[in-house]
Amino acid sequence: MHSMLKLSEATTLALHGMILMSLEHGEYLQTKEIANGLSCSIDHLSKVLQRLRKSGLVMSTRGPKGGSKLAKDPSEITLLEIIEVIEGKFKMATCMLDNPICGGNCFLFGGLIEEFDSKLKKHLSTTTLADAEKLMISY
């Protein structure tokens, strides 16, 4: 069985790329270095980084010593901010079905979906890149 919670590849690249930049403590990372670290396509990563730049979460410079780095301190960037740049605004769900016959009052799962979404949003909005960096280092 697959996980019920699934993030897009672009969101995964954004989150992991931002964590890698966080670990560099303000130094520029070249797109190729990030792509190698994440074992992903440079082209796909470039598109993700462009969206993060437009949002103001990442800054970049060109040239041999250029690359991308965080535009803010890691403690000021939440996981929710990063996800919403890629996925759009987080909307609380009432039903997991695309076309619910119940009118959106999901009787199949009771209040579980609303409870899960609420907890997830709280976690993502209070967990920063600095927190993620600490967790990553402890592994």
C-alpha positions in Angstrom: 0.0 0.0 0.0 1.2 3.5 -0.9 1.5 6.3 1.6 -1.7 8.4 2.0 0.4 11.5 2.2 2.3 12.1 -1.0 4.2 15.2 -2.0 5.0 16.1 -5.6 8.6 15.6 -6.9 8.9 19.4 -7.2 7.9 19.9 -3.5 10.3 17.2 -2.5 13.1 18.9 -4.4 12.2 22.3 -2.9 12.3 21.0 0.7 15.4 18.9 0.3 17.2 21.6 -1.8 16.4 24.3 0.9 17.7 22.0 3.6 21.0 21.5 1.7 21.3 25.3 1.3 20.6 25.7 5.0 23.5 23.3 5.8 25.8 25.6 3.8 25.3 28.5 6.3 25.0 31.3 3.7 27.3 30.0 1.1 26.2 29.7 -2.5 25.5 26.2 -3.9 25.6 25.5 -7.6 22.5 23.9 -9.1 24.7 21.0 -10.3 25.9 20.4 -6.7 22.3 20.4 -5.4 21.1 18.1 -8.2 23.9 15.7 -7.6 23.1 15.7 -3.9 19.5 15.0 -4.6 20.1 12.6 -7.5 17.7 14.6 -9.7 17.4 16.3 -13.0 19.2 19.7 -13.2 16.5 21.0 -15.5 13.7 20.1 -13.0 15.6 21.5 -10.1 16.3 24.7 -12.0 12.6 25.3 -12.4 12.0 24.6 -8.7 14.8 27.0 -7.7 13.3 29.7 -10.1 10.0 29.5 -8.2 11.7 29.7 -4.9 13.7 32.8 -6.1 10.5 34.5 -7.3 8.9 33.9 -3.9 11.9 35.5 -2.1 13.0 32.4 -0.2 16.1 31.9 -2.3 18.6 34.3 -3.9 21.0 33.5 -6.7 24.0 34.9 -8.5 25.7 33.9 -11.7 29.3 33.1 -12.4 31.9 30.6 -11.4 31.3 31.2 -7.7 27.6 31.7 -8.1 24.7 29.5 -7.3 21.7 29.7 -4.9 21.4 30.3 -1.2 18.7 31.1 1.3 17.4 34.6 1.2 16.5 34.5 4.9 17.8 32.8 8.0 16.8 29.2 8.2 14.9 29.9 11.5 12.6 32.3 9.5 11.5 29.9 6.8 8.8 27.3 7.6 8.2 24.1 5.8 4.7 25.3 5.0 6.1 28.4 3.2 8.2 26.2 1.0 5.4 23.8 0.2 2.9 26.6 -0.6 5.4 28.1 -3.1 5.2 24.9 -5.1 1.8 23.5 -4.3 -0.3 26.6 -3.7 -2.1 27.6 -0.5 -2.9 24.8 2.0 -6.6 24.1 2.0 -8.2 22.1 4.8 -9.9 19.0 3.4 -13.2 17.5 4.4 -13.1 14.5 2.1 -10.5 12.5 0.3 -12.7 11.8 -2.6 -12.6 14.0 -5.7 -16.3 14.0 -6.2 -17.9 13.3 -2.8 -21.5 12.1 -2.9 -21.9 13.1 0.7 -21.7 16.8 0.0 -18.3 17.1 1.6 -19.3 15.8 5.0 -17.0 12.8 4.9 -18.8 10.1 6.8 -16.3 7.5 5.7 -13.5 8.9 7.9 -15.5 10.9 10.4 -13.5 13.9 11.6 -10.2 12.2 11.0 -9.4 14.1 7.8 -10.0 17.5 9.4 -8.0 16.5 12.5 -5.1 15.2 10.3 -5.0 18.4 8.1 -5.1 20.6 11.2 -2.2 18.8 12.8 -0.2 18.7 9.6 -0.7 22.4 9.0 0.3 23.2 12.5 3.4 21.1 12.2 4.4 22.5 8.9 3.8 26.1 9.9 5.8 25.8 13.1 8.7 23.7 11.8 11.5 25.8 10.3 14.5 24.9 8.1 16.6 25.3 11.2 14.5 22.7 13.0 14.8 20.3 10.0 18.6 20.9 9.8 18.9 19.8 13.5 16.8 16.7 12.9 18.8 15.8 9.8 22.1 16.2 11.7 20.9 14.0 14.5 20.3 11.1 12.1 
